[in-house]
Amino acid sequence: MQEKLPNEQAFSVTDEHRARWNVLDMITVIAKGTVPTYMFMDIDMTWAEGLRGQFKDLGRKITVTAILLKAIGIAQRSHPASRTAALPFGKRAILNNIVAGFTVERFVGSQPAVFFGAIEAPDTKPLELISEELKGYGTAEMKDVDHLATQHWFNYMPWLFRQAVLWFGQRFPSVRLRHMGATFGLSSLGKFGIKALIPPCASTSTFGIGEVEYRPVVRDGKVEVRPMMTITLNFDHRMIDGAPAARFMQDIRQLMEGGLESHVAESLVKKDKDQKLPAPASQLSSTYSKA
């Protein structure tokens, strides 16, 4: 039996590490006042995994996150309410330039800290380029990635200065676009075996992504085993209602299950004119094997 420590030794008090201040600001300042509402949806990843296999055969690695960022970006074109920002006095700003936001874990010394990456125009950018930018956020020196370097610098600014920037960013769209331009956020913990997560409502549309895993599903009255992934949408109910949010999610699922074909076919054709894209998930049988 472990010996109980005396009260004066039973705990220790430390300062919050400065590397975490950005994520704390997002949770306690930016997300403050939102009305978070949650939706869950399962996506059949058969087509997306087949697409990754096609790129792999061409010597190019495409991540699930890259495909998701592109699909969400394309879906946001048709759902402007999903890319709005609240302003004072009942006003709202519709952000017209689609920017993907996502969390990145980096170590500052020995301290793990959450940073926020941003990729502009994921709806029109090739998947290969999205994957390269994602890789850079995860592996490059922070000083070599402007977005990370700015956040690292901001972490060590005086509290009053930080609060002033956040105050102006929440009230003036031009300031927000300069420092917080993401039209949606995404946080993925699938590589740790997490099935689903609900991230903080740091933007009008914030997604949590679980792992891709094989599950039994029913297709045409038959039980089949498919690679499935659960995505969660945490949306600000002040900016978008339930039915429009559900249609937004439906469009993302449709794109992930084969609707992206016309948006990525050119990337494959450029390298191999005989390369064929995988069939949409709805057309595939249980004989599918993971790429």
Sequence and secondary structure as in RCSB ss.txt:
>XXXX:A:sequence
MQEKLPNEQAFSVTDEHRARWNVLDMITVIAKGTVPTYMFMDIDMTWAEGLRGQFKDLGRKITVTAILLKAIGIA
QRSHPASRTAALPFGKRAILNNIVAGFTVERFVGSQPAVFFGAIEAPDTKPLELISEELKGYGTAEMKDVDHLAT
QHWFNYMPWLFRQAVLWFGQRFPSVRLRHMGATFGLSSLGKFGIKALIPPCASTSTFGIGEVEYRPVVRDGKVEV
RPMMTITLNFDHRMIDGAPAARFMQDIRQLMEGGLESHVAESLVKKDKDQKLPAPASQLSSTYSKA
>XXXX:A:secstr
      GGGS       GGGHHHHHIIIIISTT  EEEEEEEEE HHHHHHHHHHHHTT    HHHHHHHHHHHH
HHT GGGGEEE GGG EEE  S EEEEEEEEEETTEEEEEEEEEE TTTS HHHHHHHHHHHHHS GGGSHHHHH
HHHHHTS HHHHHHHHHHHHH HHHHHHH   SEEEEE GGGT         SSEEEEE   EEEEEEETTEEEE
EEEEEEEEEEETTT  HHHHHHHHHHHHHIIIIITHHHHHHHHHHH TT      GGG  TT    
